Amino acid sequence: MKVFRTRGGVIARESDEAAPRALPVAWDDLFRADDPTALVREHVARAPQTKLDELLAPIVSQEVWAAGVTYYKSRDARMEESKSAAGGDFYARVYEADRPELFFKSTAHRVAGPGARVRLRADARWNVPEPELTLAVNAAGRIFGVTVGNDMSSRDIEGENPLYLPQAKVYDGSCALGPGILLGDPPGPDAAIRLEIARGGRVAFAGETTLAQLKRKPAELVGWLFRDQTFPSGVFLMTGTGIVPGADFTLASGDEIRIDIDGVGRLVNGVA
């Protein structure tokens, strides 16, 4: 079962072949419900058929948070980019620590939906997408689904000094989510995450990893996020990236970013 946010409201599909159904609930109702999946199933059988019109980012009142250094490759990349700032050891220690790196990523108005454009910081020279399995978590701290996320990152800014991470990560158009939420548990370790960046009709970069490379369990990350914090309208939590383009690659205006996660969906965004 997948749910989508569209111009016409909340849409559910029991499968990719099934007719879209218009649900009589608001988007935030899903995240505030004790059991969002049960809420959808309660309505979908008798909900009227509709068309799957323009897809919007699957977010209204939710915050977006992110986890860092959850893949070994990400650890190495962060150590390399911050070496000159004497911050490389920080990332090795975080990778091995009990406490994960968690940081605020975005509010709804900064999030691009499917087909919309993400942005590059005007004061950054080295910008990359970060494809991430993203957890949909209700107000009670329960993971009820997953979506595809893109945690845009200005690596030169973060590499200059790790304390600049908020500026490297949080700006208008720095996040993309969608196309919808797959209800249920996160996919298993064999699920692949693929990134492809097209430029001028050609593939400028391609990479792939699997969730088996994710060091921390989704429930563990959510448990830390909900320590001494409340999310009355729920939250999205990006789980980190295992695909990191090399130092010789940076995004350019006009690029197209394609992220696929097995069983979850494909998120496509242009670069402004």
Summary of the structure (lengths in Angstrom):
residues: 272
radius of gyration: 18.0
end to end distance: 32.3
largest distance: 60.3
contacts: 933
relative contact order: 0.21
helix: 24%
strand: 34%
